[in-house]
Amino acid sequence: MKKLVITLSVSMLFFACKKDYTCECTTTPGNTVSKFTIKSATKRQAKANCYSYYVEESGVKVEQNCSLK
């Protein structure tokens, strides 16, 4: 039982660690690739920020495909 508690505690610390992530977005049409860094975030927060990123050109949202690296 003691080993289980220690293992769970260590795994919770590992998964809750904040670090820097890179988000890479490809714009269509044109296949322009842009990258930006999301600093000091959990993986869940970084994914949410990356996937919600968008660019506007002349007031129109440009379609993008973003992924967390």
VMD Tcl script that builds the backbone (N, CA, C; Angstrom):
set m [mol new atoms 207]
animate dup $m
set s [atomselect $m all]
$s set {name element resname resid chain x y z} {
  {N N MET 1 A 0.825 -1.196 0.000}
  {CA C MET 1 A 0.000 0.000 0.000}
  {C C MET 1 A 0.866 1.255 0.000}
  {N N LYS 2 A 1.930 1.220 0.783}
  {CA C LYS 2 A 2.828 2.360 0.880}
  {C C LYS 2 A 3.487 2.654 -0.478}
  {N N LYS 3 A 3.869 1.592 -1.188}
  {CA C LYS 3 A 4.476 1.751 -2.509}
  {C C LYS 3 A 3.488 2.384 -3.484}
  {N N LEU 4 A 2.240 2.007 -3.389}
  {CA C LEU 4 A 1.206 2.549 -4.262}
  {C C LEU 4 A 1.030 4.050 -4.035}
  {N N VAL 5 A 0.992 4.460 -2.800}
  {CA C VAL 5 A 0.839 5.882 -2.466}
  {C C VAL 5 A 2.029 6.674 -2.983}
  {N N ILE 6 A 3.232 6.153 -2.806}
  {CA C ILE 6 A 4.439 6.837 -3.281}
  {C C ILE 6 A 4.427 6.929 -4.802}
  {N N THR 7 A 4.076 5.850 -5.460}
  {CA C THR 7 A 4.025 5.834 -6.922}
  {C C THR 7 A 3.009 6.839 -7.452}
  {N N LEU 8 A 1.835 6.882 -6.865}
  {CA C LEU 8 A 0.811 7.828 -7.297}
  {C C LEU 8 A 1.246 9.273 -7.047}
  {N N SER 9 A 1.881 9.524 -5.938}
  {CA C SER 9 A 2.353 10.873 -5.619}
  {C C SER 9 A 3.398 11.345 -6.617}
  {N N VAL 10 A 4.334 10.488 -6.927}
  {CA C VAL 10 A 5.388 10.835 -7.887}
  {C C VAL 10 A 4.791 11.049 -9.277}
  {N N SER 11 A 3.869 10.199 -9.684}
  {CA C SER 11 A 3.265 10.348 -11.017}
  {C C SER 11 A 2.430 11.624 -11.113}
  {N N MET 12 A 1.766 12.019 -10.039}
  {CA C MET 12 A 1.002 13.267 -10.052}
  {C C MET 12 A 1.933 14.462 -10.218}
  {N N LEU 13 A 3.065 14.432 -9.554}
  {CA C LEU 13 A 4.041 15.514 -9.698}
  {C C LEU 13 A 4.587 15.567 -11.114}
  {N N PHE 14 A 4.830 14.412 -11.700}
  {CA C PHE 14 A 5.366 14.354 -13.060}
  {C C PHE 14 A 4.394 14.933 -14.070}
  {N N PHE 15 A 3.126 14.610 -13.967}
  {CA C PHE 15 A 2.137 15.058 -14.941}
  {C C PHE 15 A 1.690 16.498 -14.719}
  {N N ALA 16 A 1.876 17.037 -13.538}
  {CA C ALA 16 A 1.452 18.398 -13.248}
  {C C ALA 16 A 2.573 19.410 -13.465}
  {N N CYS 17 A 3.734 18.960 -13.864}
  {CA C CYS 17 A 4.871 19.870 -14.066}
  {C C CYS 17 A 4.593 20.832 -15.214}
  {N N LYS 18 A 4.986 22.065 -14.977}
  {CA C LYS 18 A 4.842 23.074 -16.017}
  {C C LYS 18 A 6.164 23.210 -16.743}
  {N N LYS 19 A 6.094 23.312 -18.062}
  {CA C LYS 19 A 7.293 23.524 -18.858}
  {C C LYS 19 A 6.925 24.266 -20.135}
  {N N ASP 20 A 7.902 24.501 -20.993}
  {CA C ASP 20 A 7.674 25.226 -22.239}
  {C C ASP 20 A 7.331 24.239 -23.352}
  {N N TYR 21 A 6.371 24.607 -24.176}
  {CA C TYR 21 A 5.953 23.796 -25.319}
  {C C TYR 21 A 6.002 24.655 -26.580}
  {N N THR 22 A 6.153 24.018 -27.734}
  {CA C THR 22 A 6.143 24.713 -29.010}
  {C C THR 22 A 4.893 24.319 -29.774}
  {N N CYS 23 A 4.192 25.325 -30.265}
  {CA C CYS 23 A 3.006 25.100 -31.085}
  {C C CYS 23 A 3.379 25.420 -32.529}
  {N N GLU 24 A 3.058 24.515 -33.437}
  {CA C GLU 24 A 3.355 24.700 -34.852}
  {C C GLU 24 A 2.051 24.711 -35.635}
  {N N CYS 25 A 1.837 25.788 -36.385}
  {CA C CYS 25 A 0.599 25.940 -37.156}
  {C C CYS 25 A 0.905 26.066 -38.644}
  {N N THR 26 A 0.136 25.347 -39.458}
  {CA C THR 26 A 0.244 25.440 -40.903}
  {C C THR 26 A -1.021 26.118 -41.416}
  {N N THR 27 A -0.835 27.203 -42.164}
  {CA C THR 27 A -1.951 27.984 -42.693}
  {C C THR 27 A -2.315 27.483 -44.083}
  {N N THR 28 A -3.603 27.295 -44.326}
  {CA C THR 28 A -4.076 26.936 -45.653}
  {C C THR 28 A -4.991 28.034 -46.164}
  {N N PRO 29 A -4.952 28.434 -47.382}
  {CA C PRO 29 A -3.992 28.025 -48.414}
  {C C PRO 29 A -2.655 28.706 -48.214}
  {N N GLY 30 A -1.660 28.238 -48.912}
  {CA C GLY 30 A -0.344 28.836 -48.845}
  {C C GLY 30 A 0.669 27.994 -48.104}
  {N N ASN 31 A 0.204 27.109 -47.245}
  {CA C ASN 31 A 1.080 26.218 -46.475}
  {C C ASN 31 A 2.202 26.965 -45.750}
  {N N THR 32 A 1.867 28.097 -45.151}
  {CA C THR 32 A 2.819 28.849 -44.347}
  {C C THR 32 A 2.881 28.241 -42.958}
  {N N VAL 33 A 4.079 27.957 -42.485}
  {CA C VAL 33 A 4.259 27.350 -41.166}
  {C C VAL 33 A 4.736 28.419 -40.189}
  {N N SER 34 A 4.066 28.491 -39.056}
  {CA C SER 34 A 4.500 29.412 -38.005}
  {C C SER 34 A 4.605 28.636 -36.701}
  {N N LYS 35 A 5.575 29.028 -35.872}
  {CA C LYS 35 A 5.797 28.378 -34.587}
  {C C LYS 35 A 5.815 29.439 -33.504}
  {N N PHE 36 A 5.309 29.084 -32.337}
  {CA C PHE 36 A 5.428 29.962 -31.186}
  {C C PHE 36 A 5.542 29.112 -29.924}
  {N N THR 37 A 6.127 29.707 -28.888}
  {CA C THR 37 A 6.380 29.003 -27.637}
  {C C THR 37 A 5.320 29.354 -26.606}
  {N N ILE 38 A 4.820 28.335 -25.938}
  {CA C ILE 38 A 3.897 28.506 -24.818}
  {C C ILE 38 A 4.726 28.196 -23.575}
  {N N LYS 39 A 4.942 29.210 -22.754}
  {CA C LYS 39 A 5.853 29.070 -21.615}
  {C C LYS 39 A 5.133 28.715 -20.324}
  {N N SER 40 A 5.794 27.900 -19.547}
  {CA C SER 40 A 5.366 27.535 -18.192}
  {C C SER 40 A 3.896 27.114 -18.131}
  {N N ALA 41 A 3.582 26.045 -18.858}
  {CA C ALA 41 A 2.212 25.537 -18.898}
  {C C ALA 41 A 2.221 24.021 -18.746}
  {N N THR 42 A 1.116 23.487 -18.260}
  {CA C THR 42 A 0.963 22.036 -18.254}
  {C C THR 42 A 0.649 21.615 -19.685}
  {N N LYS 43 A 0.746 20.338 -19.964}
  {CA C LYS 43 A 0.484 19.861 -21.322}
  {C C LYS 43 A -0.960 20.159 -21.728}
  {N N ARG 44 A -1.881 20.005 -20.811}
  {CA C ARG 44 A -3.295 20.275 -21.085}
  {C C ARG 44 A -3.506 21.754 -21.440}
  {N N GLN 45 A -2.893 22.656 -20.667}
  {CA C GLN 45 A -3.014 24.089 -20.942}
  {C C GLN 45 A -2.378 24.444 -22.285}
  {N N ALA 46 A -1.224 23.859 -22.556}
  {CA C ALA 46 A -0.528 24.138 -23.808}
  {C C ALA 46 A -1.349 23.681 -25.014}
  {N N LYS 47 A -1.952 22.504 -24.926}
  {CA C LYS 47 A -2.804 22.015 -26.021}
  {C C LYS 47 A -3.978 22.958 -26.259}
  {N N ALA 48 A -4.619 23.376 -25.185}
  {CA C ALA 48 A -5.766 24.277 -25.318}
  {C C ALA 48 A -5.356 25.584 -25.981}
  {N N ASN 49 A -4.226 26.154 -25.566}
  {CA C ASN 49 A -3.755 27.404 -26.163}
  {C C ASN 49 A -3.359 27.215 -27.619}
  {N N CYS 50 A -2.714 26.124 -27.914}
  {CA C CYS 50 A -2.258 25.858 -29.279}
  {C C CYS 50 A -3.444 25.676 -30.223}
  {N N TYR 51 A -4.397 24.846 -29.840}
  {CA C TYR 51 A -5.515 24.541 -30.726}
  {C C TYR 51 A -6.503 25.698 -30.867}
  {N N SER 52 A -6.473 26.653 -29.938}
  {CA C SER 52 A -7.389 27.789 -30.039}
  {C C SER 52 A -6.750 28.978 -30.756}
  {N N TYR 53 A -5.477 28.862 -31.160}
  {CA C TYR 53 A -4.771 29.950 -31.841}
  {C C TYR 53 A -5.331 30.149 -33.249}
  {N N TYR 54 A -5.499 31.406 -33.630}
  {CA C TYR 54 A -5.935 31.699 -34.992}
  {C C TYR 54 A -5.363 33.030 -35.464}
  {N N VAL 55 A -5.381 33.230 -36.768}
  {CA C VAL 55 A -4.877 34.453 -37.391}
  {C C VAL 55 A -6.006 35.070 -38.198}
  {N N GLU 56 A -6.080 36.401 -38.161}
  {CA C GLU 56 A -7.058 37.110 -38.977}
  {C C GLU 56 A -6.332 37.927 -40.036}
  {N N GLU 57 A -6.831 37.861 -41.246}
  {CA C GLU 57 A -6.323 38.687 -42.336}
  {C C GLU 57 A -7.502 39.424 -42.931}
  {N N SER 58 A -7.427 40.729 -42.894}
  {CA C SER 58 A -8.508 41.584 -43.401}
  {C C SER 58 A -9.837 41.257 -42.732}
  {N N GLY 59 A -9.795 40.944 -41.423}
  {CA C GLY 59 A -11.007 40.670 -40.670}
  {C C GLY 59 A -11.579 39.278 -40.854}
  {N N VAL 60 A -10.863 38.407 -41.574}
  {CA C VAL 60 A -11.338 37.044 -41.838}
  {C C VAL 60 A -10.387 36.058 -41.165}
  {N N LYS 61 A -10.951 35.087 -40.434}
  {CA C LYS 61 A -10.126 34.052 -39.819}
  {C C LYS 61 A -9.522 33.174 -40.909}
  {N N VAL 62 A -8.219 32.931 -40.792}
  {CA C VAL 62 A -7.514 32.080 -41.736}
  {C C VAL 62 A -7.492 30.664 -41.174}
  {N N GLU 63 A -7.822 29.678 -42.006}
  {CA C GLU 63 A -7.862 28.284 -41.554}
  {C C GLU 63 A -6.450 27.790 -41.268}
  {N N GLN 64 A -6.293 27.138 -40.102}
  {CA C GLN 64 A -4.993 26.631 -39.692}
  {C C GLN 64 A -5.113 25.240 -39.105}
  {N N ASN 65 A -4.029 24.523 -39.221}
  {CA C ASN 65 A -3.908 23.210 -38.593}
  {C C ASN 65 A -2.754 23.310 -37.610}
  {N N CYS 66 A -3.040 23.311 -36.308}
  {CA C CYS 66 A -2.010 23.488 -35.284}
  {C C CYS 66 A -1.773 22.191 -34.517}
  {N N SER 67 A -0.515 21.998 -34.134}
  {CA C SER 67 A -0.173 20.830 -33.327}
  {C C SER 67 A 0.884 21.205 -32.305}
  {N N LEU 68 A 0.861 20.512 -31.203}
  {CA C LEU 68 A 1.794 20.745 -30.111}
  {C C LEU 68 A 3.037 19.902 -30.338}
  {N N LYS 69 A 4.192 20.515 -30.249}
  {CA C LYS 69 A 5.470 19.796 -30.466}
  {C C LYS 69 A 6.230 19.720 -29.171}
}
mol reanalyze $m
mol bondsrecalc $m
mol representation Tube
mol addrep $m
